[in-house]
Amino acid sequence: MAEQKTYEQKPRAVRPMRGRGMPVPKGAIKKGTFTRLLKLLFKHYKWQVLLVIASIMICSVSGLVSSVFLQTIIDDVIPSGIAYGFAYIEKKLVGMIIGMLSIYLLIVLATFMQNRLMAIITQGMLYHLRTEMFAKMQSLPIKYFDTHAHGEIMSGYTNDTDATRQFIGHSLPSFISSILTLVTSIAMMLWYSVWLTLVITVCTLFMTFVVKKIGGNSAKYMVAQQTSLAQEEGFVEEMIKGQKVVKVFTYEERAKEHFDRYNDKLFHDSEKAHVFGNILGPILSNIGNFTYVLLTIVGGLWVMFGWSNVGLQSIVSGVGVMGVGVVVAFLSMSRNFTQVVNQMSQQVSMVAMGLAGASRVFTLMDEQPEQDEGYVKLVNAKRGENGELMETQERTGLWAWKHYHKADGTTTYVELKGDIMMEGVDFGYVPEKQVLSEVSLYAKPGQKIAFVGATGAGKTTITNLINRFYDISRGKIRYDGINVSKICKDDLRRSLGVVLQDVNLFTGTVMDNIRYGRLDATDEECIEAAKLANAHDFIRRLPHGYETVLTNNGASLSQGQRQLLSIARAAVADPPVMILDEATSSIDTRTEALVQDGMDKLMKGRTVFVIAHRLSTVMNSNAIMVLDHGRIIERGTHAQLIEQKGMYYQLYTGAFELE
């Protein structure tokens, strides 16, 4: 028996999933982010922000008082006490202690007010940011959600807003306090000694250089960390959503490999950011200690040799020699000065991360909203004595297009019937790739038009153009004789009922999910819609019937039951035009027979567009359009297409399902 050869399977290189590259983060902070954030703060909390700044000023200025008192005690109180006795010292010290206690009490009150107001401002800003983000998200076109990972969008509501909160609540007040303290410290140091101020200035320049080099790297990687975190969350969200597919195709190990790439990138960015951030503090602290020692030596030499001092205090008092009190006070202020510089350097990375988060939030807010130039409205109508259409506020079941004519200023009303026509339509999701070419068709009121063809032929694209999820490149689409580009998108979509293959059920009761089709529908109308879709029986068997709460996209229901609820939701909307995109593809044959009867009732008197792979569902259509590579290559009734013996005939006789 021949020896059987064995082959070692070589591991394939792991490539990023489609649309999931991990580019090196670009300059993630948009220009003007800080200014825009300040404008928002003053817009919503003007007086609170001003009071916080006032509180910070009080704390910053008052914090230097101890140095002034220390210099006064050494250079004034003690020498005077030696000359005039202990009673003089006691009297002076009591007054100074009372003054210091008053100042520190003021600092306590200012700090309390600052913290209280910042809590209000911070949480309030998060409220306004999330409100504006969600409102903007509702105005974005479908294209935005088709081209952005949902996990990355969610990251804007969590990580980016949290980074913005940290910036507003901690980094920004700390930065303002540090700047005010620095300015006050420099002024006070110049008051005492220009020469010693020059010494600390040289040391500060060296500290600034260190902050720029090390802090800049920390800030860069903090920004990269935000981007990497959003990418990882987008991948995790995708994996959670597709966990069943992962299990079915035993994709676990490959999923781990992909996750490791995102996690490694996040770890690398986070590690670098915190390494640079953590070493910056000790380095600056040691530079501060060196500055303190240097000032002590220089100040001691100045006092020892009685060199003349230059400072505003010496000019005002006429004392040209530097005293011990000046050196001691200056050392105290220098310590405070270097601590503030250190504190500011520690905030650099947090400021960068906060601004990066705010920048990503503003990027969402700045996205171009869905454009709508339409001016034709959908209104309730009734007929007058002469049969003419009139607008009414009552729900009559009769709808009309309110068409304002700009040319002569007149308004006409066109009855909503569901007459749809496409003329020479071209379309591509991207300019360089055309999906539909020269598509022309018409659907008269009450007709059922079916689209069949291979995956990617353009069936769903046609329905996306009818409801204007996307706009055509060339040609015209007319609805009851009106160009759909003239109809307001909300009104256009209100006249269309859509049942999609991928059902989305929202957290809430079964009744709430059915009522989603028409929010003013009564319970009785929702129940009738469920009966029409043959969903009533299985709903009654649920634990709480129509009040059963659905979660996680209705995970407790079967795919067929979820689809039945989707059909009931469309039925309660009672639109004149229905679009059924693979509406029965997830329903078994037995359930399909039940649904078909309800669908026939639902479609009666309506214009219906049906997309189906299962040809048995389209045989009774008034017209069947066979698409191939974005073109209609055959059209006609089932009998006519069978007689032609073209592609439809081959599909029908070869298999009842398109692959």
Summary of the structure (lengths in Angstrom):
residues: 659
radius of gyration: 37.0
end to end distance: 43.8
largest distance: 126.3
contacts: 2076
relative contact order: 0.08
helix: 60%
strand: 14%
